[in-house]
Amino acid sequence: VHDDFKPDTRRPSMLKESSAQLVTYLDHPNGWWRDNAQQLLITRQDQSVIPNLKKIALGEQAVLRNKPGALARIHALWTLEGLEAIDKPTLFQALKDADPQVRKTAVWISEIFIKKNDRGMIEKLAELKNDSSYDVRVQLSLSLRTNETPMAKNVLKELLASNKENQMIQFSYATFVKARETALLEAQRTKNLSAEDRELVTTGATIYKQLCANCHGEGGR
């Protein structure tokens, strides 16, 4: 424990507290308080806290004692996502946050819009392809790799080309491609089976890979 750290001696009673009070705990120095406050806010689905959550996500003090730190901004973003209240303007601002972990979080949450092939969102994400943060570039590659739009494909292609030394980007993408090829091959093999038989084969293959492949090899030889 750091010498300058003063533990919170209050007994938690979050179940009895208002949603407005729970929002203030998103900036608590103790992760337990932050995590449980976020969980309860999402469970309650209380829409009244959304305006203050958006302010916190963008670095405004709102109902907090001080301006929110990076962790509070991240918790606010995920809470908004859990309340199905995250919007593009909030994410666009978060993508420009000074803290790389906040930017990474915004990229991750933006998958909601990536799945809808939202051009505006993909254009904003493309601006991060040369981000100074290793973590942001890795998350960008993970979030865009399943999108089939030309813009997303081009961004991913540029990320792979300009990050040849980034082992996480290169390895995760190679693993993704291999898994996708395996899934397509499996679908081709089982296309003439009934739905029930196809499920049996797929389940058996999963069990084999988990329990048997280490000794017998991937091909069962």
Beta strands, then each sheet from edge to edge (+ up, - down):
end
